[in-house]
């Protein structure tokens, strides 16, 4: 089996319950959050269940990538968005430009 590491660790939600069918497979339930560790052949992905911290293979067909995550402040207001876009721009602020 040829394994391909993901570009970045992506979080997915499980869409359908799936019982373990082999010793290296992982039992997951709909709504569980998993982190992609690597993609394998035949539509199987090696993932880590974020609730139980267990790892194993699951069908990629039952996983849905989470949209970009929002950052929220302590009062719940949105302060920005995280994106996994391949294009980006950078800007820098010197400490002297920051005013209390």
Helices and strands as residue ranges (DSSP letters): E 4-5, E 11-14, E 33-39, E 44-49, E 55-59, G 60-62, E 63-65, E 70-72, E 78-81, G 95-97
